[in-house]
Amino acid sequence: MAYAFAEQDFAPGAPAPLVASHASEKALLRFITCGSVDDGKSTLIGRMLLDARAIAEDQIAALDRDSKKFGTQNGALDFALLVDGLAAEREQGITIDVAYRYFRTDKRAFIVADTPGHEQYTRNMATGASTADLAILLIDARKGILPQTRRHAFIVSMLGVRDVALAINKMDLVDYSEARFNEIVAAFHDMARELNFRTVAPLPISALNGDNIAALSERTPWFLGEALLPLLENIETACAQDHEEPFRFPVQWVNRPDLDFRGFSGWVAAGAIRVGDEIVSLPSGKASRVHRIVTQDGDLDAALAGQSVTLTLADEIDASRGDVLVAAEKRPQVASQARARLLWTAETDMHPGASYIVKLGARTANATVADIHHLIDIHTFAPAAARPIRLNEIALATVRFDRPMIIGDYCDNRDLGGLILIDRITNETVAFGLIDRRPAQENEEASEGERAAARPQRPRSRLRPPARLASALFSGFCVGAGAVALGASPATGLLLGFADALLRPFARSVYADHRLNRANAAAPSEERLDSGGGI
């Protein structure tokens, strides 16, 4: 029986409530290591590969040679070199790019992504997290929770990762202190209350020495949980839940090898499909039934989420790459705009109104970031006043498309809820977008003070009415006196002064309304102001 730790009830250093899984065959588990700089992510993966016996003898010999040349462990084996393969990574002793490794144990197969901890490479970390089922979040026991720890925790939560192994690393450098472990776990528990993690499993480890990696360590007799590898082998993934979702099939390719065969090839993103089921092609809305489910190994009666198949239909309907075949009774939304959380990954700031290329599923379109509703303060996870998004910042924004797009909540389906924005000139990916279709009132969490600071304000006069009248009369007198001094007749001067006293307030009002209209054009629709009337 497999167990997972329930986050909301766990206590540091004590066994947590258990969630049972009776599956005999475990699905492939994709996970990432993340956390701040030098928390030991690459070292942990290297140690796991060694303890899982996924390294051949010649690789160990090569690691020994490389450790003496590039290592940071005074000639001892430097496990980080097993995944840090770039020359720049070995020279600096850091992770820059995402490194993927495949290994398996007797119980399960794994794909692990080693992601960088530097803030400069946050985009690489987000790339690795976008396909992960679980995150191993490392914390240096000496330093505790750092700003980048908070950022990575928020990003993995935002990207739909619901299971976390909280690895408190380098316990050997704090003498395996139970008090220090409990302190960090309690701090993380307080920080992560709003991050919607399903399970969190805290572990005290030493990646370098192998404590609590493959088996429980004698140095931490006070720890009553599972070691890391057994935890990963036993934890239940969300794959089974994908089979219960409505059927979603983004078309990747129209397969037409000859005149007698026309099929739609792709990946079953969610749900299940059987021969004879009724489907609808979106955005066209054309309906048909599944005639065959074709694979390289022969036809199937049914296909489940995660399988790549070719579907042939009973009717000749027009569908192409980017269209989505869906269950007829449960259709996703087709819309030309969506509210999304954007993680900005470009060096240049984003401004509302800028145009980009968007990729959503297999569909490509032109897109504009129309409104920025608020930013997320990475230190408090609270909404902050809206402004142009900068590198590594996260914001809630409205994205508008130039054609209908098939969209869904990212938390329900990554394929229909995740998008990327691409710069038209440089072809650089400038943002990850996660569609959030919850009601607007749930998203608009900013305090009234923050919203007031961000919304446009109508220019108003600072003078009271009697003072305004005195100011108008004095201005008119100055204009009339100036006209007489320049040679005009007293009657002309009087007429000009009178006209100035009457028309100047009107001109100010027109100019104020003009400024208000310009501010409203750039502001979110729910924050626009009316003219208010009067000056």
Secondary structure, 3 states (H helix, E strand, C coil): CECCEEHHHCCCCCCCCECCECCCCCCCEEEEEEECCCCCHHHHHHHHHHHCCCCCHHHHHHHHHHHHHHCCCCCCCCHHHHCCCCHHHHHHCCCCCCEEEEEECCCCEEEEEECCCCHHHHHHHHHHHCCCCEEEEEEECCCCCCHHHHHHHHHHHHCCCCEEEEEEECHHHHCCCHHHHHHHHHHHHHHCCCCCCCEEEEEECECCCCECCCCCCCCCCCCCCCCHHHHHHHCCCCHHHHHHCCCEEEEEEEEEEECCEEEEEEECCECEEECCCEEEEECCCEEEEEEEEECCCCCECEEECCCEEEEEECCCCCCCCCCEEEECCCCCEEEEEEEEEEEECCCCCCCCCCEEEEEECCEEEEEEEEEEEEEECCCCCCEECCCCCCCCCEEEEEEEEEEEEEECCCCCCHHHHEEEEECCCCCCEEEEEEECCCCHHHHCCCCHHHHHHHCCCCCCCCCCHHHHHHHHHHHHHHHHHHHHHCCCCHHHHHHHHHHHHHHHHHHHHHHHHHHHHHHHHHCCHHHCCCCCCCC
